[in-house]
Amino acid sequence: MTRRNKILVAGARKGLDDLKAKVAGTKNHEDAKYEVAKEVGVPLKKDYNGQLTSKQAGKIGGKLGGGMVKELIQMAQENLGKNNN
C-alpha cells in the first residue's frame, strides 16, 4: 500500500515525480526508490517488503526526500539570484 502525502498545490504531482526521478537518476519516478535502495544496499523488491526494518526503509526515504529538498533549495536560490539582477 502506497501512502501519499497530500499535495497542497494542485497539479504539482507531475513536477514532484519528475524531481524524484531526477534525484534518483532514473527516467521513471516509480523506479526511483528501487534505484536508491540498490545504492544504499537495501534489498527492496517490487512485491511485499515486510522484512525490511524501519532503519532500512528510512535509508531509502531519507536519501530520496533529502535529495529532493536539496534540489528544491538549489532551484529557489537560483530563482532568487535571477530576480535580484
Secondary structure per residue as TSV (DSSP state, phi and psi in degrees):
chain	resnum	aa	ss	phi	psi
A	1	M	-	360.0	126.1
A	2	T	-	-91.4	129.0
A	3	R	-	-100.1	123.9
A	4	R	-	-112.1	130.9
A	5	N	-	-76.6	149.2
A	6	K	-	-72.8	129.2
A	7	I	-	-87.4	129.7
A	8	L	S	-79.2	-25.2
A	9	V	S	-104.8	117.7
A	10	A	T	-60.5	134.9
A	11	G	T	84.7	6.3
A	12	A	-	-86.3	-10.2
A	13	R	H	-55.6	-47.7
A	14	K	H	-62.5	-42.3
A	15	G	H	-62.8	-41.3
A	16	L	H	-68.1	-39.4
A	17	D	H	-63.7	-40.5
A	18	D	H	-64.3	-40.1
A	19	L	H	-64.4	-41.8
A	20	K	H	-60.2	-44.6
A	21	A	H	-64.1	-39.8
A	22	K	H	-63.2	-45.8
A	23	V	H	-63.1	-38.7
A	24	A	H	-82.9	-13.8
A	25	G	T	77.1	33.8
A	26	T	-	-120.3	167.0
A	27	K	S	-86.8	-26.9
A	28	N	S	-118.3	131.0
A	29	H	G	-63.3	-26.3
A	30	E	G	-71.2	-22.8
A	31	D	G	-88.0	-8.5
A	32	A	H	-59.3	-48.4
A	33	K	H	-65.9	-31.2
A	34	Y	H	-72.6	-36.6
A	35	E	H	-66.1	-44.6
A	36	V	H	-65.6	-41.1
A	37	A	H	-59.3	-41.4
A	38	K	H	-63.0	-42.2
A	39	E	H	-62.6	-39.7
A	40	V	H	-93.7	1.7
A	41	G	T	77.7	31.9
A	42	V	-	-104.0	128.8
A	43	P	-	-78.6	71.4
A	44	L	-	-86.4	130.4
A	45	K	-	-113.0	164.6
A	46	K	S	-73.3	-20.1
A	47	D	S	-95.3	-138.2
A	48	Y	-	-69.6	133.8
A	49	N	-	-126.2	35.6
A	50	G	T	-65.4	-15.4
A	51	Q	T	-80.8	-11.8
A	52	L	-	-71.2	142.6
A	53	T	-	-83.9	165.7
A	54	S	H	-61.4	-36.4
A	55	K	H	-63.2	-43.7
A	56	Q	H	-64.5	-45.7
A	57	A	H	-63.1	-37.4
A	58	G	H	-66.1	-32.5
A	59	K	H	-62.1	-41.0
A	60	I	H	-69.5	-54.5
A	61	G	H	-64.1	-37.0
A	62	G	H	-66.7	-42.1
A	63	K	H	-68.1	-42.8
A	64	L	H	-67.0	-52.4
A	65	G	H	-64.0	-43.0
A	66	G	H	-62.7	-40.5
A	67	G	H	-64.7	-38.0
A	68	M	H	-66.7	-41.7
A	69	V	H	-63.9	-44.9
A	70	K	H	-59.0	-42.9
A	71	E	H	-65.5	-41.3
A	72	L	H	-64.9	-38.7
A	73	I	H	-64.8	-43.2
A	74	Q	H	-61.6	-42.0
A	75	M	H	-62.8	-41.9
A	76	A	H	-65.3	-41.0
A	77	Q	H	-63.8	-39.6
A	78	E	H	-64.2	-41.6
A	79	N	H	-64.7	-39.7
A	80	L	H	-63.1	-40.3
A	81	G	H	-63.9	-38.5
A	82	K	H	-68.7	-38.1
A	83	N	H	-73.0	-25.4
A	84	N	H	-84.6	-12.5
A	85	N	-	-90.2	360.0
